[in-house]
Amino acid sequence: MTRLLIEGNGFGLFILLMIFIAIGIPIVLFVVGLLTLRENKKKAKIILIIAAVYSIISFGICGGL
């Protein structure tokens, strides 16, 4: 794994991009859901459910590769 990141052949950036997609997007959705919880509880619950489902699916698919 470290050899892929050191040599700079493009796989390291791809791996970092996949990690960002798997971790970054659910975190952003979670924060947005918490911020909208004060204003609209129904909309916030839907966003939080989407964040949970997205993280479960992305870790399942990315972890399976």
Contacts in CASP RR format, 6 or more apart in sequence:
PFRMAT RR
TARGET T0000
AUTHOR 0000-0000-0000
METHOD contacts of the structure
MODEL  1
MTRLLIEGNGFGLFILLMIFIAIGIPIVLFVVGLLTLRENKKKAKIILII
AAVYSIISFGICGGL
1 15 0 8 1.000
4 10 0 8 1.000
4 11 0 8 1.000
4 12 0 8 1.000
4 15 0 8 1.000
5 12 0 8 1.000
5 15 0 8 1.000
18 62 0 8 1.000
19 62 0 8 1.000
21 58 0 8 1.000
21 62 0 8 1.000
22 55 0 8 1.000
22 58 0 8 1.000
22 59 0 8 1.000
22 62 0 8 1.000
23 55 0 8 1.000
25 54 0 8 1.000
25 58 0 8 1.000
26 51 0 8 1.000
26 52 0 8 1.000
26 54 0 8 1.000
26 55 0 8 1.000
26 58 0 8 1.000
29 47 0 8 1.000
29 48 0 8 1.000
29 50 0 8 1.000
29 51 0 8 1.000
29 54 0 8 1.000
30 48 0 8 1.000
30 51 0 8 1.000
32 47 0 8 1.000
33 44 0 8 1.000
33 47 0 8 1.000
33 48 0 8 1.000
33 51 0 8 1.000
34 44 0 8 1.000
34 48 0 8 1.000
36 43 0 8 1.000
36 44 0 8 1.000
36 47 0 8 1.000
37 44 0 8 1.000
END
